[in-house]
Amino acid sequence: MNTYLFALVDGGGTVPPELAVARLLHERGHRVVVLAEDSMRADVDATGATFRPWTHATNRASRLPEDDPYRDWECTNPLQMFALLLDLQFVGPAPAYAQDTATAIAEIEPDLVVCSMFAMGAMAAAEAAGLPFDVLLPNIYLLPATGQPPIGLGLKPARGPLGRLRDTTINAVVGRQWAKGVEGINALRTSLGLAPVDAFFDHIRGARRHLVLTSPEFDFTTEPPANVRYVGAVLDDPAWAATEPWSAPDGDDPLVLVSLSSTFQDQAATLQRIVDGLATLPVRAVVTTGPALDPATITAPDNVTVVAAAPHSQILTQAAAVITHGGHGTVVRALAAGVPLVILPHGRDQADNAVRVTTRGAGVMLARKAAPKKIAAAVQKVVTGDAYRASAGRLGASIRRDAAGDALIGELEDLPQVVGS
């Protein structure tokens, strides 16, 4: 038996796959302790792992917008977003994450620390304690890598000299922004007796493994670094939705699932435009608003059912299309079911997920402010276009194959020194 300490940050859609990893380890008889926010307590408890709250680090009480410490939906330009990421997520709280993780390490004596990408302080604490740490990436590979276009802009892979120039230019501009966080990270590293790093992401690159919870066929990276492992997506429903009762709406019209972010991204207006577009189509639609949005805020016609939560795994067995913001979890679950998508990105990595879908012909992408008429046309296009479903099925076959494999557990159990039996 091994002991695993998870150091997790509530990233909304990142939580279900990260906690599914903890659940799998617990079910295999390992001891699993999860450092997490109070907003994740019920989800952690559902895995069988031991919940341990952050005490000095950021700890939101719920996923409601009033408890969100980041409020990224208020950012109006990329520079503002970089400042938020560095000050409130990566660098600013890193000493507090390190303090809480160091205390947990001393008490729990884990064999491996498993970190969210944002928990840079937890990585530093593990390194200072001489422990290996892995970083979970429940999405595409987010660090610069060969074949990977710059993240955050929804770009296709570069082609030819102009494409390579595009990537070089953008990476230089973005790199200067990330470089602003190096001083803060090195201050933490120095305080813990660690050598400084030259570049911001070198701190994260020090992980034993980067475990990318998706399929390489979904991503664009052609030459990942040596410590990167694509271990397959986790297709579990979130704990807060898995047991919700659900039955298909009456009728024979195509079924459409609508699901935007499980965290607040100021998505109510977009959701209402989606519903208004669906009102004009001969479809049955199920809208799940998630824990951050009250279903009563959406005015729905007779052919649209709006609920807080429902098990997507059940709906997807009957769905003809999925409309989403482009979160990785919703996207890969739809593809795994062979269902094409209409994606309206709101930010974060969502445009990057969308372009990976559209490049493979498995869906279409619209602006988040698209009018109801345009949304309706896109839905009609993917519902009636056999090519979209066929492409979703081909991509989904790779996702299902990797999700069913044992690469994830194999990597986590492959420790240089195993304590116990």
One Martini backbone bead per residue (centre of mass of N, CA, C, O) as a GRO file, in nm:
protein
  421
    1MET     BB    1   0.096   0.037   0.023
    2ASN     BB    2   0.023   0.364  -0.049
    3THR     BB    3   0.082   0.720  -0.007
    4TYR     BB    4  -0.139   0.992  -0.092
    5LEU     BB    5  -0.103   1.341  -0.181
    6PHE     BB    6  -0.340   1.578  -0.249
    7ALA     BB    7  -0.318   1.903  -0.433
    8LEU     BB    8  -0.610   2.099  -0.466
    9VAL     BB    9  -0.789   2.300  -0.702
   10ASP     BB   10  -1.077   2.474  -0.778
   11GLY     BB   11  -1.164   2.427  -1.139
   12GLY     BB   12  -1.425   2.265  -1.162
   13GLY     BB   13  -1.382   2.059  -1.425
   14THR     BB   14  -1.119   1.936  -1.280
   15VAL     BB   15  -1.232   1.774  -1.037
   16PRO     BB   16  -1.351   1.501  -1.131
   17PRO     BB   17  -1.084   1.376  -1.251
   18GLU     BB   18  -0.904   1.412  -1.003
   19LEU     BB   19  -1.092   1.247  -0.806
   20ALA     BB   20  -1.091   0.986  -0.968
   21VAL     BB   21  -0.799   0.921  -0.903
   22ALA     BB   22  -0.839   0.896  -0.599
   23ARG     BB   23  -1.048   0.670  -0.613
   24LEU     BB   24  -0.879   0.454  -0.756
   25LEU     BB   25  -0.666   0.432  -0.532
   26HIS     BB   26  -0.856   0.359  -0.301
   27GLU     BB   27  -0.974   0.096  -0.441
   28ARG     BB   28  -0.662  -0.028  -0.432
   29GLY     BB   29  -0.573   0.033  -0.109
   30HIS     BB   30  -0.492   0.315  -0.073
   31ARG     BB   31  -0.372   0.599   0.072
   32VAL     BB   32  -0.588   0.899   0.073
   33VAL     BB   33  -0.513   1.249   0.064
   34VAL     BB   34  -0.706   1.566   0.046
   35LEU     BB   35  -0.619   1.873  -0.048
   36ALA     BB   36  -0.884   2.119  -0.008
   37GLU     BB   37  -1.167   2.272  -0.063
   38ASP     BB   38  -1.479   2.315   0.067
   39SER     BB   39  -1.620   2.290  -0.221
   40MET     BB   40  -1.498   1.967  -0.225
   41ARG     BB   41  -1.585   1.782   0.010
   42ALA     BB   42  -1.811   1.599  -0.108
   43ASP     BB   43  -1.637   1.489  -0.341
   44VAL     BB   44  -1.423   1.356  -0.165
   45ASP     BB   45  -1.603   1.172   0.005
   46ALA     BB   46  -1.703   1.002  -0.250
   47THR     BB   47  -1.410   0.852  -0.285
   48GLY     BB   48  -1.287   0.776   0.025
   49ALA     BB   49  -1.119   0.991   0.094
   50THR     BB   50  -0.932   1.224   0.276
   51PHE     BB   51  -1.015   1.522   0.410
   52ARG     BB   52  -0.821   1.838   0.371
   53PRO     BB   53  -0.795   2.157   0.450
   54TRP     BB   54  -0.725   2.455   0.374
   55THR     BB   55  -0.577   2.715   0.592
   56HIS     BB   56  -0.390   2.929   0.423
   57ALA     BB   57  -0.503   2.881   0.169
   58THR     BB   58  -0.715   2.885  -0.063
   59ASN     BB   59  -1.081   2.879   0.049
   60ARG     BB   60  -1.366   2.799  -0.072
   61ALA     BB   61  -1.704   2.742   0.011
   62SER     BB   62  -1.801   2.770  -0.296
   63ARG     BB   63  -1.934   2.798  -0.644
   64LEU     BB   64  -2.020   3.065  -0.603
   65PRO     BB   65  -1.956   3.383  -0.703
   66GLU     BB   66  -1.911   3.505  -0.406
   67ASP     BB   67  -1.664   3.271  -0.363
   68ASP     BB   68  -1.486   3.382  -0.583
   69PRO     BB   69  -1.138   3.476  -0.595
   70TYR     BB   70  -1.101   3.558  -0.919
   71ARG     BB   71  -1.299   3.667  -1.143
   72ASP     BB   72  -1.235   3.622  -1.465
   73TRP     BB   73  -1.493   3.755  -1.604
   74GLU     BB   74  -1.371   4.062  -1.552
   75CYS     BB   75  -1.178   4.044  -1.770
   76THR     BB   76  -1.066   4.263  -2.058
   77ASN     BB   77  -0.762   4.148  -2.079
   78PRO     BB   78  -0.469   3.971  -2.095
   79LEU     BB   79  -0.309   4.127  -1.876
   80GLN     BB   80  -0.518   4.086  -1.655
   81MET     BB   81  -0.504   3.777  -1.657
   82PHE     BB   82  -0.207   3.744  -1.579
   83ALA     BB   83  -0.226   3.888  -1.309
   84LEU     BB   84  -0.426   3.690  -1.186
   85LEU     BB   85  -0.266   3.428  -1.214
   86LEU     BB   86  -0.019   3.523  -1.046
   87ASP     BB   87  -0.155   3.658  -0.784
   88LEU     BB   88  -0.407   3.424  -0.730
   89GLN     BB   89  -0.271   3.132  -0.826
   90PHE     BB   90   0.040   3.080  -0.858
   91VAL     BB   91   0.213   3.292  -0.665
   92GLY     BB   92   0.076   3.437  -0.428
   93PRO     BB   93  -0.025   3.147  -0.277
   94ALA     BB   94   0.227   2.957  -0.259
   95PRO     BB   95   0.321   2.976   0.041
   96ALA     BB   96   0.056   2.860   0.156
   97TYR     BB   97   0.065   2.589   0.011
   98ALA     BB   98   0.336   2.506   0.130
   99GLN     BB   99   0.259   2.507   0.428
  100ASP     BB  100   0.028   2.298   0.418
  101THR     BB  101   0.192   2.071   0.279
  102ALA     BB  102   0.418   2.040   0.485
  103THR     BB  103   0.235   1.955   0.717
  104ALA     BB  104   0.115   1.705   0.576
  105ILE     BB  105   0.379   1.555   0.524
  106ALA     BB  106   0.464   1.524   0.824
  107GLU     BB  107   0.198   1.356   0.902
  108ILE     BB  108   0.167   1.142   0.646
  109GLU     BB  109   0.398   1.037   0.469
  110PRO     BB  110   0.428   1.034   0.163
  111ASP     BB  111   0.517   0.898  -0.158
  112LEU     BB  112   0.313   1.104  -0.308
  113VAL     BB  113   0.256   1.406  -0.487
  114VAL     BB  114  -0.058   1.545  -0.609
  115CYS     BB  115  -0.105   1.810  -0.848
  116SER     BB  116  -0.211   2.090  -0.930
  117MET     BB  117  -0.106   2.334  -1.137
  118PHE     BB  118  -0.164   2.576  -0.925
  119ALA     BB  119   0.011   2.416  -0.690
  120MET     BB  120   0.316   2.533  -0.653
  121GLY     BB  121   0.367   2.512  -0.347
  122ALA     BB  122   0.335   2.204  -0.327
  123MET     BB  123   0.577   2.137  -0.503
  124ALA     BB  124   0.789   2.274  -0.324
  125ALA     BB  125   0.739   2.104  -0.070
  126ALA     BB  126   0.812   1.833  -0.195
  127GLU     BB  127   1.098   1.902  -0.288
  128ALA     BB  128   1.202   1.984  -0.001
  129ALA     BB  129   1.129   1.680   0.110
  130GLY     BB  130   1.217   1.468  -0.120
  131LEU     BB  131   0.963   1.440  -0.304
  132PRO     BB  132   0.764   1.326  -0.526
  133PHE     BB  133   0.588   1.481  -0.811
  134ASP     BB  134   0.272   1.525  -0.958
  135VAL     BB  135   0.089   1.645  -1.249
  136LEU     BB  136  -0.233   1.738  -1.318
  137LEU     BB  137  -0.400   1.724  -1.656
  138PRO     BB  138  -0.749   1.779  -1.720
  139ASN     BB  139  -0.642   1.813  -2.031
  140ILE     BB  140  -0.443   1.961  -2.204
  141TYR     BB  141  -0.135   2.058  -2.289
  142LEU     BB  142  -0.011   2.370  -2.131
  143LEU     BB  143   0.272   2.355  -2.216
  144PRO     BB  144   0.532   2.413  -2.387
  145ALA     BB  145   0.549   2.245  -2.716
  146THR     BB  146   0.590   2.045  -2.963
  147GLY     BB  147   0.314   2.134  -3.179
  148GLN     BB  148   0.217   2.353  -2.980
  149PRO     BB  149   0.026   2.595  -2.967
  150PRO     BB  150  -0.062   2.858  -2.831
  151ILE     BB  151  -0.228   2.918  -2.547
  152GLY     BB  152  -0.577   3.061  -2.551
  153LEU     BB  153  -0.652   3.112  -2.889
  154GLY     BB  154  -0.740   2.880  -3.086
  155LEU     BB  155  -0.504   2.731  -3.240
  156LYS     BB  156  -0.353   2.601  -3.493
  157PRO     BB  157  -0.122   2.444  -3.629
  158ALA     BB  158   0.159   2.503  -3.771
  159ARG     BB  159   0.238   2.629  -4.112
  160GLY     BB  160   0.514   2.695  -4.196
  161PRO     BB  161   0.686   2.988  -4.163
  162LEU     BB  162   0.445   3.163  -4.067
  163GLY     BB  163   0.355   2.979  -3.839
  164ARG     BB  164   0.622   2.981  -3.682
  165LEU     BB  165   0.628   3.286  -3.643
  166ARG     BB  166   0.372   3.307  -3.482
  167ASP     BB  167   0.468   3.133  -3.240
  168THR     BB  168   0.724   3.288  -3.167
  169THR     BB  169   0.587   3.559  -3.110
  170ILE     BB  170   0.378   3.473  -2.898
  171ASN     BB  171   0.574   3.331  -2.700
  172ALA     BB  172   0.735   3.587  -2.634
  173VAL     BB  173   0.505   3.753  -2.515
  174VAL     BB  174   0.410   3.544  -2.304
  175GLY     BB  175   0.685   3.499  -2.162
  176ARG     BB  176   0.700   3.786  -2.038
  177GLN     BB  177   0.463   3.742  -1.847
  178TRP     BB  178   0.562   3.489  -1.692
  179ALA     BB  179   0.834   3.620  -1.591
  180LYS     BB  180   0.693   3.784  -1.354
  181GLY     BB  181   0.692   3.506  -1.165
  182VAL     BB  182   0.989   3.425  -1.094
  183GLU     BB  183   1.058   3.585  -0.838
  184GLY     BB  184   0.841   3.457  -0.653
  185ILE     BB  185   0.925   3.161  -0.686
  186ASN     BB  186   1.224   3.202  -0.593
  187ALA     BB  187   1.159   3.299  -0.310
  188LEU     BB  188   1.037   3.033  -0.222
  189ARG     BB  189   1.268   2.844  -0.291
  190THR     BB  190   1.479   2.978  -0.109
  191SER     BB  191   1.319   2.939   0.164
  192LEU     BB  192   1.348   2.604   0.099
  193GLY     BB  193   1.640   2.542  -0.037
  194LEU     BB  194   1.611   2.606  -0.342
  195ALA     BB  195   1.673   2.633  -0.654
  196PRO     BB  196   1.656   2.829  -0.900
  197VAL     BB  197   1.481   2.946  -1.180
  198ASP     BB  198   1.465   3.063  -1.514
  199ALA     BB  199   1.171   2.961  -1.563
  200PHE     BB  200   0.852   2.933  -1.480
  201PHE     BB  201   0.796   2.623  -1.583
  202ASP     BB  202   1.036   2.478  -1.438
  203HIS     BB  203   0.890   2.414  -1.177
  204ILE     BB  204   0.691   2.207  -1.313
  205ARG     BB  205   0.912   2.034  -1.468
  206GLY     BB  206   1.009   1.889  -1.187
  207ALA     BB  207   0.838   1.664  -1.229
  208ARG     BB  208   0.802   1.337  -1.262
  209ARG     BB  209   0.499   1.392  -1.371
  210HIS     BB  210   0.279   1.446  -1.650
  211LEU     BB  211  -0.071   1.398  -1.630
  212VAL     BB  212  -0.266   1.351  -1.916
  213LEU     BB  213  -0.630   1.364  -1.936
  214THR     BB  214  -0.589   1.241  -2.240
  215SER     BB  215  -0.559   1.217  -2.582
  216PRO     BB  216  -0.332   1.246  -2.833
  217GLU     BB  217  -0.555   1.270  -3.062
  218PHE     BB  218  -0.669   1.541  -2.940
  219ASP     BB  219  -0.409   1.663  -2.949
  220PHE     BB  220  -0.107   1.848  -3.083
  221THR     BB  221   0.125   1.716  -2.963
  222THR     BB  222   0.436   1.566  -3.091
  223GLU     BB  223   0.676   1.643  -2.853
  224PRO     BB  224   0.689   1.550  -2.562
  225PRO     BB  225   0.817   1.544  -2.283
  226ALA     BB  226   0.961   1.289  -2.094
  227ASN     BB  227   0.740   1.340  -1.837
  228VAL     BB  228   0.506   1.284  -2.032
  229ARG     BB  229   0.162   1.152  -1.990
  230TYR     BB  230  -0.079   0.990  -2.170
  231VAL     BB  231  -0.372   0.849  -1.978
  232GLY     BB  232  -0.643   0.954  -2.019
  233ALA     BB  233  -0.963   0.993  -1.972
  234VAL     BB  234  -1.215   1.096  -1.745
  235LEU     BB  235  -1.577   0.993  -1.756
  236ASP     BB  236  -1.698   1.093  -1.511
  237ASP     BB  237  -1.927   1.202  -1.323
  238PRO     BB  238  -2.010   1.412  -1.111
  239ALA     BB  239  -2.105   1.373  -0.792
  240TRP     BB  240  -2.345   1.598  -0.813
  241ALA     BB  241  -2.476   1.421  -1.081
  242ALA     BB  242  -2.477   1.102  -1.082
  243THR     BB  243  -2.766   1.069  -0.893
  244GLU     BB  244  -2.953   1.204  -1.069
  245PRO     BB  245  -3.254   1.220  -1.189
  246TRP     BB  246  -3.349   1.073  -1.521
  247SER     BB  247  -3.547   1.156  -1.814
  248ALA     BB  248  -3.664   1.163  -2.110
  249PRO     BB  249  -3.819   1.346  -2.308
  250ASP     BB  250  -4.082   1.361  -2.479
  251GLY     BB  251  -4.040   1.208  -2.784
  252ASP     BB  252  -3.858   1.211  -3.124
  253ASP     BB  253  -3.675   1.426  -3.113
  254PRO     BB  254  -3.388   1.548  -3.096
  255LEU     BB  255  -3.128   1.536  -2.860
  256VAL     BB  256  -3.012   1.808  -2.646
  257LEU     BB  257  -2.719   1.907  -2.485
  258VAL     BB  258  -2.671   2.154  -2.220
  259SER     BB  259  -2.331   2.274  -2.115
  260LEU     BB  260  -2.178   2.465  -1.906
  261SER     BB  261  -2.028   2.580  -1.655
  262SER     BB  262  -1.961   2.484  -1.311
  263THR     BB  263  -1.872   2.769  -1.312
  264PHE     BB  264  -1.853   3.104  -1.298
  265GLN     BB  265  -1.885   3.294  -1.639
  266ASP     BB  266  -2.119   3.467  -1.723
  267GLN     BB  267  -2.350   3.254  -1.878
  268ALA     BB  268  -2.658   3.334  -1.889
  269ALA     BB  269  -2.688   3.481  -2.164
  270THR     BB  270  -2.594   3.247  -2.338
  271LEU     BB  271  -2.803   3.041  -2.243
  272GLN     BB  272  -3.049   3.200  -2.341
  273ARG     BB  273  -2.972   3.201  -2.644
  274ILE     BB  274  -2.978   2.900  -2.677
  275VAL     BB  275  -3.272   2.856  -2.596
  276ASP     BB  276  -3.392   3.044  -2.813
  277GLY     BB  277  -3.286   2.873  -3.049
  278LEU     BB  278  -3.424   2.598  -2.969
  279ALA     BB  279  -3.722   2.701  -2.996
  280THR     BB  280  -3.696   2.680  -3.334
  281LEU     BB  281  -3.669   2.367  -3.297
  282PRO     BB  282  -3.699   2.009  -3.357
  283VAL     BB  283  -3.637   1.965  -3.028
  284ARG     BB  284  -3.483   1.818  -2.743
  285ALA     BB  285  -3.392   1.978  -2.432
  286VAL     BB  286  -3.107   1.972  -2.199
  287VAL     BB  287  -3.035   2.175  -1.914
  288THR     BB  288  -2.729   2.228  -1.731
  289THR     BB  289  -2.615   2.463  -1.487
  290GLY     BB  290  -2.514   2.392  -1.222
  291PRO     BB  291  -2.386   2.522  -0.910
  292ALA     BB  292  -2.363   2.846  -1.022
  293LEU     BB  293  -2.672   2.820  -1.139
  294ASP     BB  294  -2.994   2.911  -1.158
  295PRO     BB  295  -3.252   2.780  -1.337
  296ALA     BB  296  -3.450   3.034  -1.297
  297THR     BB  297  -3.283   3.231  -1.498
  298ILE     BB  298  -3.425   3.054  -1.717
  299THR     BB  299  -3.613   3.084  -2.011
  300ALA     BB  300  -3.836   2.825  -2.116
  301PRO     BB  301  -3.954   2.626  -2.336
  302ASP     BB  302  -4.120   2.332  -2.399
  303ASN     BB  303  -3.845   2.192  -2.541
  304VAL     BB  304  -3.709   2.283  -2.255
  305THR     BB  305  -3.498   2.156  -1.998
  306VAL     BB  306  -3.424   2.285  -1.667
  307VAL     BB  307  -3.138   2.197  -1.468
  308ALA     BB  308  -2.888   2.159  -1.246
  309ALA     BB  309  -2.880   1.832  -1.278
  310ALA     BB  310  -2.726   1.555  -1.468
  311PRO     BB  311  -2.643   1.257  -1.620
  312HIS     BB  312  -2.455   1.262  -1.897
  313SER     BB  313  -2.410   0.959  -1.957
  314GLN     BB  314  -2.714   0.914  -2.021
  315ILE     BB  315  -2.778   1.134  -2.231
  316LEU     BB  316  -2.554   1.056  -2.448
  317THR     BB  317  -2.697   0.789  -2.551
  318GLN     BB  318  -2.929   1.001  -2.701
  319ALA     BB  319  -2.771   1.214  -2.833
  320ALA     BB  320  -2.715   1.452  -3.115
  321ALA     BB  321  -2.610   1.695  -2.924
  322VAL     BB  322  -2.370   1.944  -2.803
  323ILE     BB  323  -2.375   2.228  -2.586
  324THR     BB  324  -2.081   2.434  -2.519
  325HIS     BB  325  -1.791   2.598  -2.385
  326GLY     BB  326  -1.532   2.373  -2.377
  327GLY     BB  327  -1.485   2.182  -2.170
  328HIS     BB  328  -1.311   1.899  -2.145
  329GLY     BB  329  -1.514   1.707  -2.012
  330THR     BB  330  -1.754   1.748  -2.205
  331VAL     BB  331  -1.610   1.692  -2.470
  332VAL     BB  332  -1.505   1.395  -2.417
  333ARG     BB  333  -1.780   1.271  -2.349
  334ALA     BB  334  -1.912   1.327  -2.618
  335LEU     BB  335  -1.705   1.180  -2.798
  336ALA     BB  336  -1.723   0.901  -2.657
  337ALA     BB  337  -2.038   0.900  -2.766
  338GLY     BB  338  -2.044   1.029  -3.065
  339VAL     BB  339  -2.093   1.348  -3.017
  340PRO     BB  340  -2.153   1.639  -3.141
  341LEU     BB  341  -2.053   1.996  -3.149
  342VAL     BB  342  -2.129   2.311  -2.984
  343ILE     BB  343  -1.903   2.591  -2.940
  344LEU     BB  344  -1.880   2.851  -2.666
  345PRO     BB  345  -1.637   3.023  -2.568
  346HIS     BB  346  -1.520   3.192  -2.248
  347GLY     BB  347  -1.224   3.065  -2.193
  348ARG     BB  348  -0.930   2.965  -2.118
  349ASP     BB  349  -0.920   2.638  -2.282
  350GLN     BB  350  -1.175   2.635  -2.483
  351ALA     BB  351  -1.065   2.713  -2.766
  352ASP     BB  352  -0.866   2.475  -2.777
  353ASN     BB  353  -1.077   2.255  -2.772
  354ALA     BB  354  -1.241   2.348  -3.016
  355VAL     BB  355  -1.013   2.322  -3.237
  356ARG     BB  356  -0.987   2.011  -3.194
  357VAL     BB  357  -1.270   1.957  -3.306
  358THR     BB  358  -1.284   2.113  -3.582
  359THR     BB  359  -1.031   1.987  -3.717
  360ARG     BB  360  -1.193   1.690  -3.700
  361GLY     BB  361  -1.513   1.742  -3.764
  362ALA     BB  362  -1.690   1.735  -3.461
  363GLY     BB  363  -1.765   2.050  -3.507
  364VAL     BB  364  -1.857   2.377  -3.386
  365MET     BB  365  -1.780   2.733  -3.370
  366LEU     BB  366  -1.870   3.002  -3.148
  367ALA     BB  367  -1.958   3.279  -3.021
  368ARG     BB  368  -2.080   3.369  -2.713
  369LYS     BB  369  -2.261   3.611  -2.877
  370ALA     BB  370  -2.441   3.454  -3.033
  371ALA     BB  371  -2.717   3.426  -3.196
  372PRO     BB  372  -2.990   3.232  -3.198
  373LYS     BB  373  -2.991   3.180  -3.507
  374LYS     BB  374  -2.696   3.074  -3.520
  375ILE     BB  375  -2.727   2.845  -3.321
  376ALA     BB  376  -2.949   2.693  -3.469
  377ALA     BB  377  -2.785   2.640  -3.728
  378ALA     BB  378  -2.561   2.472  -3.592
  379VAL     BB  379  -2.737   2.249  -3.479
  380GLN     BB  380  -2.861   2.157  -3.746
  381LYS     BB  381  -2.590   2.081  -3.876
  382VAL     BB  382  -2.500   1.851  -3.668
  383VAL     BB  383  -2.763   1.680  -3.665
  384THR     BB  384  -2.772   1.638  -4.000
  385GLY     BB  385  -2.458   1.574  -4.007
  386ASP     BB  386  -2.289   1.286  -4.058
  387ALA     BB  387  -1.990   1.382  -4.043
  388TYR     BB  388  -1.985   1.471  -3.749
  389ARG     BB  389  -2.051   1.196  -3.620
  390ALA     BB  390  -1.819   1.038  -3.749
  391SER     BB  391  -1.589   1.209  -3.626
  392ALA     BB  392  -1.668   1.169  -3.332
  393GLY     BB  393  -1.634   0.861  -3.341
  394ARG     BB  394  -1.333   0.848  -3.409
  395LEU     BB  395  -1.231   1.014  -3.166
  396GLY     BB  396  -1.385   0.850  -2.945
  397ALA     BB  397  -1.230   0.583  -2.972
  398SER     BB  398  -0.967   0.689  -2.846
  399ILE     BB  399  -1.086   0.781  -2.576
  400ARG     BB  400  -1.197   0.508  -2.484
  401ARG     BB  401  -0.937   0.347  -2.494
  402ASP     BB  402  -0.774   0.521  -2.285
  403ALA     BB  403  -0.984   0.513  -2.050
  404ALA     BB  404  -0.962   0.184  -2.030
  405GLY     BB  405  -0.693   0.197  -1.934
  406ASP     BB  406  -0.375   0.163  -1.715
  407ALA     BB  407  -0.179   0.413  -1.720
  408LEU     BB  408  -0.246   0.584  -1.474
  409ILE     BB  409  -0.198   0.376  -1.247
  410GLY     BB  410   0.080   0.287  -1.337
  411GLU     BB  411   0.222   0.557  -1.284
  412LEU     BB  412   0.141   0.594  -0.976
  413GLU     BB  413   0.265   0.299  -0.888
  414ASP     BB  414   0.552   0.388  -1.013
  415LEU     BB  415   0.766   0.361  -0.762
  416PRO     BB  416   1.085   0.355  -0.634
  417GLN     BB  417   0.943   0.346  -0.338
  418VAL     BB  418   0.779   0.099  -0.160
  419VAL     BB  419   0.540   0.108   0.090
  420GLY     BB  420   0.474  -0.182   0.171
  421SER     BB  421   0.194  -0.397   0.009
   0.00000   0.00000   0.00000
